[in-house]
Amino acid sequence: MVRALAVVLGFSVLAGASIAAARPVEDGTRISILAGARYVPHRHFEQEAERTGTPVLSDFPVGPEVIASFAYAPMPAIEISLELGWAYDQYELTGTKLVMQNIPVVATLRWFPFETKFSPYLGAGGGYMLGFVSGAPSGETETHAQEFHAMVGATYPLSEKIWFVVEDRFQLASGDIVPIGQIQTGGNMLSVGLAFVLEPARDLAPH
């Protein structure tokens, strides 16, 4: 788990920015990072914990999440990215505190329909969600799940090669905590960040 977190933190430091350029440019590439708050619905897990005799005393439905990305634009209105993230969630159980640290490893396709300075976009993708769990009744364990996500966002240029990004991302994924049952490892992430553009095919400044 420590090694995995070190990878995420190191990737974030090297990335130094966020998910997308204000308007993808053909053959343009970006290194990026988004950071924000993630809401995770807990009701289903609370019901399963109650049935198995390990009730949830309290929980924290909002926690931090970071997404780092390498992105490439094969067409002016389309961007493809490979992304790595980290998210934190915790529950107070009887006699213990269950902590989940989730690492999504996913691919995303974004569509920028308008060539404007303020540029909204839609996106979707999927991949793999790895979860590290401590404080479970069965001890330290891991969860593994497919992940699917969709998002809406917008970008705005702060300079020719630095862009401000805001994004709302819904992530669908879940894992199993033995002997309690299924737990949400996805959630809804509202985030902001910066995008740094590298090696553009042509001038990125809006016209």
SVG drawing of the C-alpha trace seen along z (x, -y; Angstrom):
<svg xmlns="http://www.w3.org/2000/svg" viewBox="-30 -35 38 48">
<polyline fill="none" stroke="black" stroke-width="0.4" points="0.0,0.0 2.8,-2.4 4.5,-1.7 1.2,-2.3 0.6,-5.7 4.2,-6.7 3.6,-6.0 0.5,-8.2 2.2,-11.0 5.2,-10.8 3.1,-10.9 1.2,-13.9 4.4,-15.8 5.7,-15.1 2.3,-15.9 1.9,-19.3 -1.4,-20.1 -4.8,-18.8 -6.9,-16.8 -7.5,-18.6 -6.4,-21.5 -9.0,-24.3 -9.5,-23.0 -7.6,-19.9 -5.3,-20.5 -4.5,-17.8 -1.3,-15.9 -1.2,-18.0 -0.2,-16.3 -0.9,-17.3 0.3,-16.2 -2.3,-16.9 -3.8,-16.7 -7.3,-17.3 -7.9,-17.5 -11.2,-17.7 -13.9,-16.2 -15.6,-12.9 -19.0,-11.9 -19.6,-8.2 -23.1,-6.8 -22.8,-4.6 -26.4,-3.4 -26.0,0.1 -22.8,0.9 -24.4,-0.3 -27.3,2.0 -25.0,5.0 -22.8,4.2 -25.9,4.1 -27.0,7.5 -23.6,9.1 -23.4,7.7 -20.8,5.1 -22.8,1.9 -21.4,-1.4 -21.3,-3.9 -20.4,-6.8 -19.0,-7.5 -17.6,-10.3 -19.4,-10.5 -17.1,-13.1 -13.3,-12.5 -10.4,-13.7 -9.5,-12.4 -6.7,-13.2 -6.6,-12.2 -3.4,-12.5 -3.4,-12.2 -1.4,-11.9 -3.6,-13.1 -3.3,-13.1 -5.6,-14.8 -5.7,-12.8 -8.4,-15.3 -9.1,-18.9 -12.4,-18.1 -11.3,-14.7 -8.9,-13.9 -7.8,-10.5 -6.1,-10.2 -4.6,-7.5 -5.3,-8.4 -4.1,-7.3 -5.8,-8.4 -6.0,-8.1 -9.1,-8.5 -9.7,-8.1 -12.8,-7.0 -13.4,-5.8 -16.1,-4.2 -16.3,-3.9 -17.3,-0.3 -17.8,1.3 -14.3,1.6 -12.4,0.5 -12.0,-2.1 -12.3,-0.8 -10.1,-2.9 -10.3,-2.5 -7.7,-3.9 -8.8,-3.4 -6.5,-3.7 -8.3,-4.0 -6.3,-3.2 -8.5,-4.2 -8.7,-5.5 -11.0,-8.5 -12.3,-9.9 -13.4,-13.6 -15.4,-15.5 -15.0,-19.3 -18.0,-20.4 -17.2,-24.2 -14.0,-26.0 -14.4,-28.8 -12.2,-30.3 -14.5,-28.9 -14.7,-25.3 -17.2,-22.8 -16.7,-19.1 -18.3,-15.7 -16.4,-12.5 -16.6,-8.8 -14.3,-5.9 -13.4,-2.9 -10.7,-0.7 -9.7,0.8 -10.2,-0.1 -7.8,1.2 -8.7,0.7 -6.5,1.1 -8.5,1.8 -7.4,1.6 -9.5,2.2 -11.8,4.8 -13.0,7.7 -10.9,10.0 -7.8,7.8 -5.9,5.9 -7.2,6.8 -7.7,5.5 -10.6,5.1 -10.6,5.4 -13.2,4.1 -14.0,2.8 -14.6,-1.0 -16.8,-3.0 -17.1,-6.8 -18.7,-9.8 -18.0,-13.4 -18.9,-17.0 -16.4,-19.8 -15.0,-23.0 -11.7,-24.6 -10.5,-28.2 -7.0,-29.5 -4.9,-31.3 -2.1,-31.6 -1.2,-30.1 -0.1,-26.8 -1.8,-26.8 -5.5,-26.2 -7.9,-26.1 -10.2,-23.1 -13.3,-22.3 -14.9,-18.8 -17.7,-16.7 -17.0,-13.0 -19.3,-10.1 -17.4,-6.8 -19.1,-3.5 -17.2,-0.7 -17.6,1.5 -15.7,4.2 -16.3,6.8 -15.3,6.5 -15.2,10.0 -17.4,10.8 -19.5,7.7 -20.4,7.4 -20.2,4.9 -18.8,1.4 -18.8,-1.5 -15.3,-2.4 -16.5,-4.9 -18.5,-8.0 -19.0,-11.5 -15.9,-13.7 -16.1,-17.5 -12.6,-18.8 -10.5,-21.7 -7.0,-21.7 -4.6,-23.1 -3.5,-21.7 0.0,-22.1 0.2,-21.7 3.3,-19.9 4.4,-19.5 1.4,-21.0 1.1,-20.5 0.3,-24.2 -0.4,-27.4 -2.8,-26.7 -3.9,-30.3 -7.6,-30.8 -8.5,-32.9"/>
</svg>
